[in-house]
């Protein structure tokens, strides 16, 4: 006696290559509209990244400059050991780090918020969708 469970072959469902098969999702927008919308979203995200990145870079640069100034005023050894070139490098590195961290964090929050709004609209307001 053989068991039927052992003889079953698991059916593999292949992903859609071009999203045009029988079970493919309905297109909501044309290719031109899609790329126009994506370009607009990309530009909005880039603007958020730059705006928040510059703000974060200034904050971290100011904090780094404050620590360098405090170290220079308090410690004679710090003043003698760390040259002005190294101090400038540390402060500019603080700006770059702050720019990148704050900009990336803000752009990710913006993207997640936009996706949340799209999902909210899709699932909670289906009558507003274009067919």
N, C-alpha and C positions, 0 to 999 in steps of 0.2 A: 504494500500500500504506500503510495507516495502522497506527500502532502502538497496541496495546491498552492500554498503560500510560498513554497520553495521554488515552484515552477513559474511564478509570475515574473514578468520582465517589467521593470519600472519604466514608465513612460517619461521621456525627457521632452520638455517643452522648450524649444529653441527661442531665443529672443528675436524680436523683429529686427531685421537688418535695416529696413528703410521706413518702418512704421507705416506700411501701406497694405499689410496683410488683412485677412478676414477679421481677426480679432484686434486689430490695431485701434488705438483710441481715435475718436473723431478730431479732425483738425479744427481748432478754434479760430485760427488766423492764417493768413497767407504767409509765405516765406518772406516776402518783402516787409510785411507788417511785423513779423517776428523779429527780424534783424533790426528794424527801426526801433522797436521797443527795447531790445537788448542793448542797443547803442545808447539809448536814453538812460537806461538803468545803469549802465557802465559809467557814463559821464556823471550821473548823480552820485554814485558810490565814490568815484575819483575825487569829486569836489568835497565830499565829507571827509575822505582820507586826508586830503591836503589841508583843509581848514583845521580839523582836530589835531593833525600831525604837527602843524606849525605851532599851535597853542601848547601841545605837550612838549615839543622841543624847547620852546621858550621857558616853560616851567622847570624842566629838568636841567636845562642849561643854567638857569638862574640858581637853582639849588646847588649844582656842581660848582659854579663860580663862588657861591657863598662858602662852601666847604673848603675850596682852595684858598680863599681869602682868610678864612679862620685859621686854617693850618699854617699859612704864611705868617700871620700875626702872632700866633701862639708859640709856634715851634721854630727855633733858630735852625735846628737840624733840617727841618722840612724846607725852609727857605734856601738853605745852602745846597741841599741834595736835589731838589726838583727845579730844573731850569724853567725859564719862561716858555721855551718851545714845548716842553712836556706839559706844562700847565695849560697852554693853548690847546694841545692835543686832547687832554683830558676833558676840557670844557666843550670842545667841538664834538668829541665822542658822546658826551652827555646830551648834546642837542640831537645828534643823529639817533641815539637810542630812544630818547623821548619822542621824537618825531615818528619813528617807526612803531613803537609800542602803542602810543595813543592813537595814531592814525589807523593802525590795523584793528585795534579794539573797537574804535568808533565805526569803521566800515563794516566789520562783522556784525555789530549790533544793528546797523542800518539794514544790512542784507537780511538778517534774521527777522527784523520787524517787517520788512517788505514781504518776505515769504509768509509770515504769520498772517498778514493782512490778506494776501492772496488766498491762503487756505481758508481763512475765515469767510471770505466772500464766496469761495467755491462751495463750501459745505453748508454755510448758514444762509446764504442768499442765492439759491440755485435759479430762481426766477429771473435774476438780473444777468445771467450768463448769455453770451451771444451763441446762437446755434448755427 
